[in-house]
Amino acid sequence: MKTKQLVLALSMAFLATTTFVACDSKKENKAEEVQDAQEDLNEARAEGDTSEIRDEKADLDSANKEYRDAAKEARRDSLDK
């Protein structure tokens, strides 16, 4: 009986840990996308192409919004647990 409880407890701990890590990695991936978009915008500004700057700024705004949404979701998930 104790063996079954131990196996169940370990499997639940593993499941909880992998779920938590998966949520964090999603947020981290979005943060990397924001950094990449910022670098692209900086390169466009250095080149001075206004239409490219506008496009890169829109990409950066989109990446920032996705990051904020992922961060809110991660916070909400951590509070639900």
C-alpha positions, 0 to 999 in steps of 0.5 A: 500500500505504501508503495502505491502511495509513494508512486502516486505522490511522485507522479503527481509531483512530476506532473505539477513540476512539468506543468509549471515549467511549461508555463514558464518556458512559454513566457520566456519564449515570448520574452525572447521574441520581444528582444528579437523584435527590439533588435530588429527595430534598432537595426531598422532605425540605424538604416533609416528606412521609415517604412521598415521602422513602422513595420518593425515597431508594429511587430514589437508592439505585437510581441509585447502584447503577446508577452503581457498576455502570457505573463498574465496567464502564468500569474493566473495559473500560479494563483489557481494552484 
